[in-house]
């Protein structure tokens, strides 16, 4: 069981969307009201609905219109970061054409809840399948993602019969916002690393009454999901990740039998470590410093996230919106902005850096890996600490397959869990 801390009122959203962090507190606006005054050990699950105040939308548009733009060098493209010229175009679309209310309605079509675990407010989608024998499946996003990532996979996962699949492959989907992210943020104390999140997920599933369930994740979720399997192996029937289940140890023997494709992935990983980890270095050392700019400037928040989508989406895509629908991208960015969680989400890197690269305890939980273009994934390395029984490689998609190629991700998840039900 998780260690219980004294209750603190939880600041859930920006301004009118908050319960105040002080002793008095303020009402949540509109339909976002929920009971929050309880002890930490209460198992209460509270219904939740997103309802961003119009004042917040108006402020976003004002700030976007008043952006103070930096200069940029000619002809350097994305090699120096998100280009200002490109960002101006996307910012103008965000301000004049993007419909947050439409995206809000799509999110609110999924049943949402909050609960308090280990002193932290936890928001989650909980979409039950119409199929009585569906397997519970916990989906974990990463940074710079959110539960917005899963909007296109929840329907096919929960109701495959309505989406051209076999009803026997149905799942009950549980998709939490990680502590410090979106509607589970911000965090209010140090210590919320990935292992603690995995323990919170085990408690969440226990609280929901699920005895047998699967776990799936990408990015940070590809680390937390195996951790959950290690924490609760008697409950987790299988772990599926997109990306990789480990990184090179540095032992030359580990590279001796790599295929040509695996050597190319390794070379790409080395290039990324040299040129593409600036965001991680900053967030793992000075999240509060970068957070000031991200919390104050929506254009800055957009640039910070779009830089990663340009780097990590399908390499065949010329621009991020060629890989992911632009409205879907902006819905994800908007969640970070409206909840004011740029800083608290970045803190995950600061909290977790002490364990980067450390070997984990070998797990016997059946594991499956889906490798999409641009992601690092080598089977022999994944098998070093995991019981890999399923391995797939795809020629389209990228680091965000739930948004880029939901059909491929759903199909692979179904294939992997079919033998584990």
C-alpha positions in Angstrom: 0.0 0.0 0.0 1.1 3.6 -0.6 2.2 5.8 2.3 -0.6 8.2 3.2 0.2 11.9 3.8 -2.0 14.5 5.5 -4.7 16.0 3.2 -3.8 19.2 1.4 -6.3 21.1 -0.8 -5.3 20.4 -4.4 -4.8 23.2 -6.9 -6.2 21.6 -10.0 -6.4 24.2 -12.8 -5.5 27.8 -13.7 -7.4 30.5 -11.9 -11.2 29.8 -11.9 -10.5 26.1 -12.6 -8.6 25.8 -9.3 -9.3 24.8 -5.9 -7.1 27.4 -4.2 -3.9 26.2 -2.6 -4.6 28.1 0.6 -6.8 27.3 3.5 -10.0 28.8 2.1 -10.3 27.4 -1.4 -12.6 28.4 -4.2 -15.3 26.6 -6.1 -14.5 24.9 -9.3 -16.2 26.6 -12.1 -19.3 25.2 -13.9 -19.4 21.5 -14.4 -15.8 21.0 -13.2 -17.0 21.1 -9.6 -16.0 18.0 -7.6 -15.6 17.0 -4.0 -12.0 17.5 -2.9 -12.2 18.0 0.8 -11.4 14.5 2.1 -8.6 12.6 3.7 -5.9 11.0 1.6 -6.9 7.5 2.4 -10.4 8.0 1.1 -11.0 5.7 -1.9 -13.6 8.2 -3.3 -13.7 8.4 -7.1 -15.0 11.8 -8.2 -16.6 12.5 -11.5 -14.7 15.2 -13.5 -15.6 17.3 -16.6 -13.4 19.8 -18.4 -14.8 23.3 -18.7 -12.2 25.9 -19.4 -13.5 29.4 -18.6 -14.0 31.7 -21.5 -11.8 34.2 -19.8 -8.9 31.7 -20.1 -9.6 31.3 -23.8 -9.7 35.1 -24.3 -6.4 35.5 -22.4 -4.8 32.8 -24.5 -5.8 34.7 -27.7 -4.6 38.0 -26.3 -1.2 36.6 -25.3 -0.8 34.9 -28.7 -1.6 38.1 -30.5 0.9 40.0 -28.4 3.8 37.6 -28.8 7.2 39.2 -28.9 8.9 37.2 -31.6 12.7 36.5 -31.7 14.8 36.9 -34.8 16.1 33.9 -36.6 18.9 33.1 -39.0 18.1 32.5 -42.7 18.4 29.0 -44.1 18.9 27.0 -40.9 15.5 25.3 -40.8 14.9 23.3 -37.7 18.6 22.8 -36.9 18.5 25.7 -34.3 15.1 24.7 -32.9 11.6 25.6 -33.8 11.7 28.3 -36.6 10.0 31.6 -35.8 8.5 31.8 -39.2 6.9 28.4 -38.9 5.7 29.1 -35.4 4.1 32.4 -36.4 1.9 30.4 -38.9 0.9 27.8 -36.3 0.3 30.4 -33.6 -2.0 32.3 -36.0 -4.0 29.2 -36.6 -4.1 28.5 -32.9 -5.5 32.0 -32.3 -7.9 32.3 -35.2 -9.0 28.9 -36.4 -8.4 26.3 -33.7 -11.6 25.3 -31.8 -10.8 24.4 -28.2 -14.5 23.8 -27.4 -14.7 21.1 -30.1 -11.7 19.4 -28.6 -13.0 19.8 -25.1 -16.3 18.2 -26.2 -14.3 15.2 -27.7 -12.5 14.7 -24.4 -15.6 15.1 -22.3 -17.2 12.3 -24.4 -15.0 10.0 -22.4 -15.9 9.4 -18.7 -13.4 11.2 -16.5 -12.7 11.0 -12.8 -10.3 12.2 -10.1 -9.1 10.6 -7.0 -6.3 11.3 -4.4 -3.4 8.9 -4.2 -0.3 9.4 -2.0 -1.3 13.0 -1.4 -1.7 13.9 -5.1 -4.8 14.6 -7.2 -5.0 12.0 -10.0 -7.1 12.6 -13.1 -8.0 9.7 -15.4 -10.2 8.6 -18.2 -12.1 5.4 -17.5 -13.9 4.0 -20.5 -15.6 0.6 -20.0 -16.1 -1.7 -22.9 -19.6 -3.0 -23.8 -18.1 -6.4 -23.9 -18.4 -8.2 -20.5 -15.2 -10.1 -20.8 -13.0 -7.1 -21.8 -9.5 -7.0 -20.3 -8.7 -3.8 -18.3 -5.8 -1.9 -19.9 -4.0 1.0 -18.4 -2.5 3.4 -20.9 0.4 5.7 -19.8 1.5 8.7 -21.9 4.8 10.5 -21.7 6.2 14.0 -22.1 5.3 16.2 -24.0 2.1 14.2 -24.3 -1.1 13.9 -22.3 -4.3 11.8 -22.3 -5.2 13.7 -25.5 -2.9 11.3 -27.3 -5.3 8.4 -26.8 -8.5 10.0 -28.2 -8.2 8.0 -31.5 -7.4 4.6 -29.9 -10.0 4.4 -27.1 -12.9 3.6 -29.3 -11.2 0.8 -31.2 -9.8 -0.6 -28.0 -13.0 -0.6 -26.0 -15.4 -1.5 -28.8 -13.5 -3.4 -31.5 -16.8 -4.8 -33.0 -17.8 -1.3 -33.9 -14.5 -0.6 -35.5 -14.1 -3.7 -37.8 -12.4 -5.8 -35.1 -13.2 -8.9 -33.1 -15.2 -8.2 -29.9 -13.1 -10.8 -28.1 -10.2 -8.3 -28.3 -12.0 -5.7 -26.2 -10.5 -3.7 -23.4 -11.7 -1.5 -20.5 -9.4 1.5 -20.9 -8.0 3.4 -18.0 -5.8 6.4 -19.0 -4.5 8.6 -16.2 -2.8 11.9 -16.5 0.6 11.5 -14.9 1.1 13.5 -11.7 2.3 17.0 -12.6 0.7 16.7 -16.1 -2.5 18.3 -17.3 -5.5 17.7 -15.0 -3.3 15.7 -12.5 -1.1 18.7 -11.9 0.7 20.4 -10.6 2.6 18.4 -8.0 3.2 19.9 -4.6 6.3 18.1 -3.4 9.5 16.5 -4.5 9.8 12.7 -5.1 7.3 12.1 -7.9 9.6 10.0 -10.0 8.6 7.2 -12.4 8.7 4.5 -9.7 6.3 6.5 -7.5 4.0 7.0 -10.4 4.0 3.2 -11.0 3.1 2.6 -7.4 0.2 5.1 -7.7 -1.0 3.3 -10.8 -1.1 0.0 -8.9 -3.2 1.7 -6.2 -5.4 3.2 -8.8 -6.2 -0.1 -10.4 -6.7 -1.6 -7.0 -9.1 1.2 -6.1 -11.0 0.5 -9.3 -11.4 -3.1 -8.4 -9.3 -4.6 -11.2 -7.5 -7.8 -10.3 -6.1 -8.7 -13.7 -5.1 -6.1 -16.2 -2.6 -5.1 -18.9 -0.3 -2.1 -19.2 0.7 -0.1 -22.3 2.8 3.0 -22.7 5.1 5.0 -24.9 7.9 7.5 -24.1 7.8 7.8 -20.2 5.0 5.4 -20.3 7.3 2.8 -21.8 9.3 3.0 -18.5 6.4 3.3 -16.1 4.4 0.4 -17.6 7.2 -2.2 -17.0 7.8 -0.8 -13.5 4.1 -1.4 -12.8 4.6 -5.0 -14.0 7.5 -5.4 -11.6 5.5 -3.9 -8.7 2.3 -5.9 -9.3 3.3 -9.0 -11.3 0.4 -11.0 -9.7 -2.0 -8.5 -11.3 -0.3 -7.4 -14.6 -0.9 -10.0 -17.2 1.3 -8.3 -19.8 3.2 -5.1 -20.6 3.2 -3.6 -24.1 5.3 -0.6 -25.1 6.0 1.4 -28.2 9.7 2.2 -28.5 12.1 0.2 -26.4 12.5 -1.7 -23.2 16.0 -0.6 -22.4 19.1 1.2 -23.6 22.6 0.0 -24.4 24.8 -1.0 -21.5 28.0 0.0 -23.2 29.3 -3.5 -23.4 30.8 -4.0 -26.9 29.5 -7.6 -27.0 26.0 -6.2 -26.9 26.5 -4.8 -30.4 28.2 -7.8 -32.0 25.1 -9.4 -33.6 23.1 -6.3 -34.5 21.2 -6.4 -37.8 21.7 -3.6 -40.3 18.4 -2.0 -39.2 19.4 -2.2 -35.6 22.8 -0.6 -36.3 20.9 2.3 -38.1 18.7 2.7 -35.0 21.8 2.7 -32.7 23.4 5.4 -34.9 20.3 7.5 -34.8 20.2 7.2 -31.0 23.8 8.3 -30.8 23.0 11.4 -33.0 20.0 12.2 -30.8 22.2 11.9 -27.6 24.6 14.4 -29.2 22.2 16.9 -30.7 18.6 16.2 -29.5 18.7 16.1 -25.7 18.9 19.8 -24.8 15.3 19.7 -23.6 16.1 16.8 -21.2 19.2 18.5 -19.9 17.3 21.7 -19.1 14.3 19.9 -17.6 16.4 17.6 -15.5 18.5 20.4 -14.0 16.6 23.7 -14.2 12.8 22.9 -14.7 11.8 26.0 -12.6 13.9 28.3 -14.8 12.5 27.1 -18.1 9.0 26.9 -16.6 8.9 30.7 -16.1 8.9 31.3 -19.8 6.6 28.4 -20.6 4.1 29.4 -18.0 4.0 33.0 -19.3 4.1 32.5 -23.0 1.8 30.2 -25.0 3.9 30.7 -28.0 6.9 29.5 -26.0 5.0 26.5 -24.8 4.0 25.7 -28.4 7.6 26.1 -29.6 8.9 23.8 -26.8 6.5 21.0 -27.6 6.5 21.4 -31.4 10.3 21.0 -31.4 9.9 17.5 -30.0 7.1 16.6 -32.4 9.2 17.6 -35.3 12.1 15.5 -34.1 10.1 12.4 -33.0 7.2 12.0 -35.4 7.5 9.9 -38.6 10.8 10.7 -40.3 8.9 10.7 -43.6 6.8 13.6 -42.5 8.1 17.0 -43.6 6.4 18.9 -40.7 4.7 17.8 -37.4 1.2 18.4 -38.8 2.0 16.1 -41.7 2.3 13.3 -39.1 -0.4 14.4 -36.6 -3.6 16.3 -37.3 -2.9 19.9 -36.3 -6.0 20.3 -34.2 -5.0 17.1 -32.3 -1.5 18.6 -31.7 -2.9 21.9 -30.5 -5.4 20.2 -28.2 -2.4 18.6 -26.5 -0.5 21.9 -26.2 -3.7 23.6 -25.0 -4.0 21.1 -22.1 -0.5 22.1 -20.9 -1.4 25.8 -21.2 -4.8 25.8 -19.6 -3.6 23.7 -16.6 -0.4 25.6 -16.2 1.7 22.4 -15.9 4.7 23.1 -18.0 6.9 23.4 -14.9 5.5 20.5 -12.9 5.6 18.2 -15.9 9.2 19.2 -16.6 10.0 18.3 -12.9 9.6 14.6 -13.8 13.0 14.8 -15.5 14.6 16.3 -12.4 13.0 13.7 -10.1 14.0 10.8 -12.3 17.5 11.7 -13.4 19.2 9.8 -10.5 18.0 6.5 -12.0 18.7 7.1 -15.6 20.7 4.2 -17.1 20.5 2.1 -14.0 19.7 -1.6 -14.6 16.3 -2.7 -13.4 15.3 -6.0 -11.8 14.6 -8.6 -14.4 10.9 -9.1 -15.0 9.1 -12.3 -16.0 5.9 -10.5 -16.9 5.2 -11.2 -20.7 6.3 -8.1 -22.6 5.6 -6.9 -26.2 7.4 -4.2 -28.1 6.2 -2.2 -31.2 9.1 -0.3 -32.9 8.0 2.6 -35.1 10.3 4.6 -37.5 12.6 7.0 -35.7 12.4 5.1 -32.3 15.2 3.1 -30.8 14.4 -0.6 -30.4 16.8 -3.5 -30.3 15.4 -6.9 -29.3 18.5 -8.3 -27.7 18.7 -5.2 -25.4 15.1 -5.4 -24.6 15.4 -9.0 -23.6 18.2 -8.3 -21.2 15.8 -7.5 -18.4 12.4 -8.4 -19.8 10.5 -11.4 -20.9 9.9 -10.4 -24.5 7.3 -12.6 -26.2 6.1 -10.3 -28.9 8.1 -8.0 -31.2 6.8 -5.9 -34.1 8.5 -3.4 -36.5 6.6 -0.9 -38.6 7.5 1.2 -41.6 5.3 4.1 -40.9 4.5 6.1 -37.8 6.8 7.5 -35.2 7.2 8.2 -31.4 3.5 9.1 -31.0 1.7 6.2 -32.7 -1.6 6.7 -30.9 -1.8 10.0 -32.7 0.1 9.1 -35.9 -0.9 5.6 -36.8 -3.6 4.5 -34.3 -4.7 1.6 -36.5 -1.2 0.1 -36.3 -0.9 0.6 -32.5 -4.4 -0.8 -31.8 -3.7 -3.8 -34.0 -0.4 -4.6 -32.3 -1.9 -4.2 -28.8 -4.7 -6.6 -29.7 -2.3 -9.1 -31.1 -0.1 -9.1 -28.0 -2.8 -9.4 -25.4 -4.8 -12.0 -27.3 -2.9 -14.9 -25.9 -2.7 -13.4 -22.4 -6.4 -12.9 -21.6 
